[in-house]
Amino acid sequence: MKKTLLVLGCFVLAMASCSSPEERASSTSTTTTTETPATTTETPAATAPAVKGEGEKLIAKSDCIGCHNKVQKVIGPAYVDIAAKYPLNDENVSHLADKIIAGGKGVWGEIPMSPHASLSKDDAKKMVSYILSLKK
C-alpha cells in the first residue's frame, strides 16, 4: 500500500491508496512534506468574523467590482488602500457607509462614485467593515 504524508502547517493528512501486490513490491514509499510558514492575522475587535464574511459577500453581489479591486486601483481605489487610509472604528464605518449610499467625489480623485441609494445602511456598514479589515 502506498502512503503519502502531507503536512500543512499544524495539520497532518495521511492518504493511503490500494494497489496490487506486484505494484507494492516494485514501488517504494513516498513521503512529501510541505511546510507553510505560520502567519498571524490580527482582527480588530470591531470586526466580527460574521460581519466580515457578510460584507465580502455583499460586495461580491454588488456593482462595486466594476470600479474597485481588493488589491489594485481600477477606477476607484483598491480596498487595501482604503483600509490603509481609514482605521477600523465606528465613526469611519458610519462615515464611509454614508459615502457609499450617497456617492462621493474628490477624496480619491475627480471621478465620482455613483450613489447606491437602494443599499441599506446596515449592509453598507458590513461592506465597509470588511474593507477596513483588510488593513495590512
Phi, psi and chi 1 to 4 in degrees:
 res  aa     phi    psi   chi1   chi2   chi3   chi4
   1 MET       -  129.6 -177.5 -176.5  -44.3      -
   2 LYS   -80.4  138.7  -86.2 -170.5 -164.2  174.8
   3 LYS  -125.9  136.9  -71.4 -173.1  179.4 -178.7
   4 THR  -122.1  131.7  -56.7      -      -      -
   5 LEU  -112.1  125.8  177.8   66.1      -      -
   6 LEU  -122.0  123.0  179.1   60.3      -      -
   7 VAL  -109.6  121.8  179.0      -      -      -
   8 LEU  -123.0  104.1  -65.1  173.2      -      -
   9 GLY    60.3 -119.1      -      -      -      -
  10 CYS   -97.1   -0.2  -64.4      -      -      -
  11 PHE  -103.2  139.5  -59.3  100.9      -      -
  12 VAL  -121.5  128.4  177.0      -      -      -
  13 LEU  -117.3  129.4  -62.1  173.1      -      -
  14 ALA  -114.2  131.6      -      -      -      -
  15 MET  -124.2  136.7  -64.4  171.2   46.4      -
  16 ALA  -123.1  141.2      -      -      -      -
  17 SER  -124.8  142.8   62.9      -      -      -
  18 CYS   -83.5  145.9  -64.4      -      -      -
  19 SER  -148.5  170.4   56.7      -      -      -
  20 SER   -73.3  160.4   70.2      -      -      -
  21 PRO   -57.3  -35.1  -23.8   31.3      -      -
  22 GLU   -65.5  -42.4  -66.0   81.6   21.2      -
  23 GLU   -65.5  -39.9  -71.2  174.7  -45.1      -
  24 ARG   -64.1  -38.6  -76.1 -166.6  -60.1  -94.8
  25 ALA   -69.2  -35.4      -      -      -      -
  26 SER   -90.3  -11.7   67.1      -      -      -
  27 SER  -104.6  160.4   68.4      -      -      -
  28 THR  -111.3  157.6   60.1      -      -      -
  29 SER   -70.9  142.7  -67.7      -      -      -
  30 THR  -119.1  132.3  -55.3      -      -      -
  31 THR  -123.0  124.9  -58.5      -      -      -
  32 THR  -115.3  128.9  -54.1      -      -      -
  33 THR  -122.1  126.9  -56.4      -      -      -
  34 THR  -123.4  125.5  -54.4      -      -      -
  35 GLU  -108.0  135.9  -69.0 -173.4   28.7      -
  36 THR  -112.3  127.2  -55.2      -      -      -
  37 PRO   -62.1  141.4   10.4  -14.6      -      -
  38 ALA   -71.5  133.5      -      -      -      -
  39 THR  -125.5  147.4   57.3      -      -      -
  40 THR  -119.2  136.2    9.2      -      -      -
  41 THR  -120.4  130.4  -14.6      -      -      -
  42 GLU   -94.3  127.1  -68.0 -178.2   25.3      -
  43 THR  -107.0  119.0  -56.0      -      -      -
  44 PRO   -57.3  148.2  -19.8   28.8      -      -
  45 ALA   -60.9  -28.9      -      -      -      -
  46 ALA   -72.4  -13.9      -      -      -      -
  47 THR  -108.2  107.2  -54.8      -      -      -
  48 ALA   -78.2  142.0      -      -      -      -
  49 PRO   -54.8  -35.3  -25.3   32.7      -      -
  50 ALA   -64.6  -41.6      -      -      -      -
  51 VAL   -66.5  -40.7  172.3      -      -      -
  52 LYS   -59.6  -46.6 -177.5  176.7  177.0  179.6
  53 GLY   -64.7  -41.3      -      -      -      -
  54 GLU   -65.3  -42.2  -70.9  177.3   50.2      -
  55 GLY   -61.9  -42.3      -      -      -      -
  56 GLU   -63.8  -40.2 -172.3  174.2   16.3      -
  57 LYS   -67.2  -40.9  -72.4  177.2 -173.5  174.4
  58 LEU   -62.6  -41.3  -72.2  165.7      -      -
  59 ILE   -63.3  -42.7  -71.8  171.1      -      -
  60 ALA   -62.1  -31.1      -      -      -      -
  61 LYS   -88.9   -4.8  -68.3 -169.6  -63.6 -173.0
  62 SER   -98.8 -173.7   72.4      -      -      -
  63 ASP   -92.3    9.8   64.6  -13.6      -      -
  64 CYS   -57.0  -38.1  -60.1      -      -      -
  65 ILE   -66.5  -11.9   59.6  170.8      -      -
  66 GLY   -70.0  -26.2      -      -      -      -
  67 CYS  -123.1  -15.8  -63.1      -      -      -
  68 HIS  -127.5  153.5  -61.5  -82.4      -      -
  69 ASN  -135.3  155.4 -179.8  -75.6      -      -
  70 LYS   -63.0  -41.5 -172.7  174.1  180.0  177.8
  71 VAL  -120.3   -8.9  -65.9      -      -      -
  72 GLN  -139.8  149.2   72.4 -176.6   64.1      -
  73 LYS   -66.0  135.4  177.6 -178.7  177.7    8.6
  74 VAL  -112.7 -101.3 -178.2      -      -      -
  75 ILE   -91.3  -46.0  -66.9  171.2      -      -
  76 GLY  -100.7  177.3      -      -      -      -
  77 PRO   -68.4  156.3   26.6  -34.9      -      -
  78 ALA   -69.8  150.5      -      -      -      -
  79 TYR   -59.6  -37.9  -62.0  141.6      -      -
  80 VAL   -66.5  -30.1  -66.2      -      -      -
  81 ASP   -71.1  -38.1  -66.0  -23.9      -      -
  82 ILE   -64.0  -44.0  -62.6  167.4      -      -
  83 ALA   -63.0  -34.9      -      -      -      -
  84 ALA   -69.3  -30.2      -      -      -      -
  85 LYS   -84.0  -34.6 -177.2  172.2 -177.7  158.9
  86 TYR  -117.1  118.4  -64.3   96.7      -      -
  87 PRO   -65.1  149.3  -15.2   24.8      -      -
  88 LEU   -78.0  104.6  176.6   56.4      -      -
  89 ASN  -151.4  166.3   59.6   44.6      -      -
  90 ASP   -59.7  -37.9  -69.1  -18.7      -      -
  91 GLU   -63.2  -47.3 -178.3 -178.6  -16.0      -
  92 ASN   -68.2  -38.2  -74.8  -23.7      -      -
  93 VAL   -61.0  -46.3  169.0      -      -      -
  94 SER   -65.7  -45.1 -176.4      -      -      -
  95 HIS   -60.6  -48.2  169.3   70.1      -      -
  96 LEU   -71.0  -31.9  -66.0  172.8      -      -
  97 ALA   -62.8  -42.0      -      -      -      -
  98 ASP   -62.1  -39.1  -71.1  -20.2      -      -
  99 LYS   -66.0  -37.5  -65.3  -80.1  -79.7 -174.2
 100 ILE   -64.3  -44.4  -70.3  170.9      -      -
 101 ILE   -68.9  -44.4  -66.7  168.2      -      -
 102 ALA   -85.7  -21.0      -      -      -      -
 103 GLY    88.6  172.1      -      -      -      -
 104 GLY  -169.8  169.7      -      -      -      -
 105 LYS  -159.3  144.6  177.0 -178.2  161.6 -175.3
 106 GLY   104.2  -26.1      -      -      -      -
 107 VAL   -74.0  -40.6  176.2      -      -      -
 108 TRP  -114.0   10.6  -65.3   94.6      -      -
 109 GLY   137.5 -175.9      -      -      -      -
 110 GLU   -86.6  -14.5  -68.6  -56.0  -51.0      -
 111 ILE   -77.4  119.7  -60.8  173.9      -      -
 112 PRO   -74.2  150.1   25.6  -31.0      -      -
 113 MET   -90.4  128.2  179.1  174.0   67.2      -
 114 SER   -68.3  149.7   59.2      -      -      -
 115 PRO   -70.4  152.2   11.3  -12.3      -      -
 116 HIS  -123.5   64.0  -61.5   83.2      -      -
 117 ALA   -63.9  -23.4      -      -      -      -
 118 SER   -82.1   -7.5   62.6      -      -      -
 119 LEU   -81.5  132.5 -168.8   60.5      -      -
 120 SER   -73.5  154.4   74.3      -      -      -
 121 LYS   -61.7  -39.2  175.4   89.8  177.0 -139.1
 122 ASP   -62.4  -45.4 -173.1   49.2      -      -
 123 ASP   -66.0  -40.5  -76.6   -9.2      -      -
 124 ALA   -62.4  -38.3      -      -      -      -
 125 LYS   -65.5  -38.8  -76.8 -177.1  170.2 -174.9
 126 LYS   -63.5  -40.7  -70.5  174.0 -173.4  173.4
 127 MET   -64.5  -46.0  -65.0  164.1   88.2      -
 128 VAL   -64.6  -41.9  170.8      -      -      -
 129 SER   -59.5  -40.5  -67.2      -      -      -
 130 TYR   -63.3  -48.8  163.2   70.3      -      -
 131 ILE   -59.1  -47.4  -68.1  167.6      -      -
 132 LEU   -70.9  -19.2  -62.5 -173.6      -      -
 133 SER   -73.9   -9.1   75.7      -      -      -
 134 LEU   -84.3    5.4  -60.9  173.1      -      -
 135 LYS   -57.6  132.5 -174.0  171.2 -170.1  140.7
 136 LYS   -83.2      -  -69.0 -178.4 -178.5  178.4
